[in-house]
Amino acid sequence: MKRVVDIAGALAGLILLSPLLLGLSVAVRLESPGPALHWSRRIGRHNRVFRMPKFRTMRVGTPDVATHLLADPDTWVTPLGRLLRRTSLDELPQLWSVLIGHMSLVGPRPALFNQDDLVALRTAHGVEILRPGLTGWAQINGRDELPIPQKVQLDREYLERRSLAFDLRIIAGTLLAAVTGRGVSH
């Protein structure tokens, strides 16, 4: 049932949001040189690597590491990128990843390919069996502000509590977090 909801939600989102997606693509391209989308190598279900699209919020040539690991993240983030990140609009292209089955609408956020500590902790807690999500329980409970062990505990809690009702609660919380920009550090 979850996969059916994912497909229907992703397809509806891509269709309904297509004017916004097109407009954001043009805005990203006009603001700074480079492609509108950044295809990030991420860890998916069963710790398999997949390529996940995001609107590009960083300058071309930014090192491929978690933003908090950059010496001075603010020098790499574009002005439009700050807005896209604060509102989570940079995540909208991931509806494509949901549609093709690499992701789910709700699940643990996908780790970067080089976040070995996060991947190891998730594996130790059995979380790697889940498809990563466009949003998740940890995402609405602190996002970038959470230390990795706390994120994994919330991911484990999601694994134990997952249901359609819980997913709907998380989606509602995500919309509120996106509007307020709560939990975004860069």
C-alpha positions as CSV (number, residue, x, y, z in Angstrom):
1,M,0.0,0.0,0.0
2,K,2.9,2.4,0.9
3,R,4.3,2.0,-2.6
4,V,0.9,2.8,-4.3
5,V,0.7,6.0,-2.1
6,D,4.2,6.9,-3.1
7,I,3.6,6.5,-6.8
8,A,0.3,8.4,-6.7
9,G,1.7,11.2,-4.5
10,A,4.9,11.6,-6.6
11,L,3.0,11.6,-9.9
12,A,0.4,14.1,-8.6
13,G,3.2,16.3,-7.2
14,L,5.2,16.3,-10.4
15,I,2.1,17.2,-12.5
16,L,0.7,19.8,-10.1
17,L,4.1,21.4,-9.4
18,S,5.4,21.3,-12.9
19,P,5.1,25.1,-13.4
20,L,6.9,25.7,-10.2
21,L,9.6,23.1,-11.0
22,L,10.1,24.7,-14.4
23,G,10.3,28.2,-12.9
24,L,12.8,27.1,-10.3
25,S,14.9,25.4,-12.9
26,V,15.1,28.6,-14.9
27,A,15.8,30.7,-11.8
28,V,18.7,28.5,-10.7
29,R,20.2,28.6,-14.2
30,L,19.9,32.4,-14.4
31,E,21.4,33.0,-11.0
32,S,24.7,31.1,-11.4
33,P,26.5,29.1,-14.1
34,G,25.9,25.4,-14.1
35,P,23.0,22.9,-14.4
36,A,19.7,23.5,-12.6
37,L,19.9,20.0,-10.9
38,H,22.6,18.5,-8.8
39,W,22.6,14.7,-8.9
40,S,23.9,13.6,-5.5
41,R,25.2,10.1,-4.8
42,R,23.1,8.8,-1.8
43,I,22.7,5.7,0.1
44,G,19.3,4.0,-0.4
45,R,17.5,0.9,0.7
46,H,19.8,-1.9,1.7
47,N,22.7,0.5,1.6
48,R,22.7,0.7,-2.2
49,V,24.0,3.9,-3.9
50,F,21.6,5.8,-6.1
51,R,21.7,9.2,-7.7
52,M,19.2,11.7,-6.2
53,P,18.2,15.0,-7.9
54,K,18.0,18.3,-6.1
55,F,17.8,21.9,-7.3
56,R,21.4,23.1,-7.2
57,T,21.9,25.4,-4.2
58,M,25.7,25.5,-4.2
59,R,28.2,26.9,-6.6
60,V,29.7,24.6,-9.2
61,G,32.8,23.0,-7.9
62,T,31.7,22.7,-4.3
63,P,33.2,19.6,-2.6
64,D,30.8,16.7,-2.4
65,V,30.5,16.5,1.4
66,A,27.8,17.3,3.9
67,T,27.4,21.1,4.1
68,H,28.4,21.2,7.8
69,L,31.8,19.7,6.8
70,L,32.7,22.6,4.5
71,A,35.1,25.1,6.0
72,D,32.8,28.1,5.3
73,P,29.5,26.8,3.9
74,D,28.1,30.3,3.3
75,T,30.8,31.0,0.6
76,W,29.4,28.0,-1.4
77,V,25.7,28.5,-1.1
78,T,24.1,30.7,-3.7
79,P,21.6,33.5,-2.6
80,L,18.7,31.6,-4.3
81,G,20.1,28.4,-2.7
82,R,19.6,29.8,0.8
83,L,15.9,30.4,0.0
84,L,15.5,27.0,-1.6
85,R,17.1,25.2,1.3
86,R,15.2,27.2,4.0
87,T,11.8,26.4,2.3
88,S,12.9,22.8,1.2
89,L,12.0,23.7,-2.4
90,D,15.4,22.3,-3.4
91,E,14.0,18.8,-2.5
92,L,11.1,18.8,-5.0
93,P,13.0,17.1,-7.9
94,Q,13.2,14.1,-5.5
95,L,9.6,13.3,-6.4
96,W,11.2,11.7,-9.5
97,S,13.2,9.4,-7.2
98,V,10.0,8.5,-5.4
99,L,8.2,7.7,-8.6
100,I,11.0,5.4,-9.9
101,G,11.3,3.6,-6.5
102,H,14.6,4.8,-5.2
103,M,12.8,6.8,-2.5
104,S,9.5,7.0,-0.6
105,L,7.5,10.1,0.3
106,V,8.3,9.3,4.0
107,G,11.3,7.5,5.4
108,P,14.8,8.4,6.7
109,R,16.5,11.1,4.7
110,P,19.1,9.5,2.4
111,A,22.7,9.7,3.6
112,L,25.4,11.0,1.4
113,F,27.6,8.2,-0.1
114,N,30.5,9.2,2.2
115,Q,28.5,9.5,5.5
116,D,29.9,6.2,6.8
117,D,29.1,7.0,10.4
118,L,25.4,7.6,9.7
119,V,25.2,4.5,7.4
120,A,26.9,2.3,10.0
121,L,24.6,3.4,12.8
122,R,21.5,3.0,10.6
123,T,22.6,-0.5,9.6
124,A,23.2,-1.4,13.3
125,H,19.7,-0.3,14.1
126,G,18.0,-2.1,11.1
127,V,17.0,1.1,9.4
128,E,18.7,0.3,6.1
129,I,15.7,-1.9,5.2
130,L,13.6,1.3,4.6
131,R,13.5,3.3,1.4
132,P,14.8,6.8,2.2
133,G,12.2,9.5,2.2
134,L,11.6,12.9,0.8
135,T,10.8,13.7,4.4
136,G,11.0,11.8,7.6
137,W,10.5,11.7,11.4
138,A,14.0,13.0,12.1
139,Q,13.5,15.7,9.4
140,I,10.6,17.3,11.4
141,N,12.2,16.8,14.7
142,G,15.4,18.9,14.2
143,R,16.6,18.3,10.7
144,D,20.2,19.7,10.4
145,E,20.4,20.5,14.1
146,L,20.3,16.9,15.3
147,P,23.5,14.9,16.1
148,I,23.7,11.7,14.1
149,P,22.9,9.3,17.0
150,Q,19.7,11.2,17.7
151,K,18.8,11.1,14.0
152,V,19.3,7.4,13.9
153,Q,17.1,6.9,17.1
154,L,14.3,8.9,15.4
155,D,14.8,6.8,12.2
156,R,14.5,3.6,14.3
157,E,11.4,5.0,15.9
158,Y,9.9,5.6,12.5
159,L,10.7,2.0,11.5
160,E,8.8,0.7,14.6
161,R,5.8,3.1,14.2
162,R,5.4,3.3,10.5
163,S,1.8,3.4,9.2
164,L,-0.2,5.5,6.8
165,A,-1.5,7.7,9.7
166,F,2.1,8.3,10.9
167,D,3.2,9.1,7.4
168,L,0.4,11.7,7.1
169,R,1.4,13.2,10.4
170,I,5.0,13.5,9.2
171,I,3.9,15.1,5.9
172,A,1.8,17.7,7.7
173,G,4.8,18.4,10.0
174,T,7.1,18.8,7.0
175,L,4.8,21.4,5.4
176,L,4.9,23.4,8.6
177,A,8.7,23.1,8.9
178,A,9.1,24.1,5.2
179,V,7.0,27.3,5.8
180,T,8.9,28.3,8.9
181,G,12.4,27.1,7.8
182,R,12.8,25.5,11.2
183,G,15.9,23.3,11.6
184,V,17.8,24.5,8.5
185,S,21.4,25.5,9.4
186,H,22.7,26.4,5.9
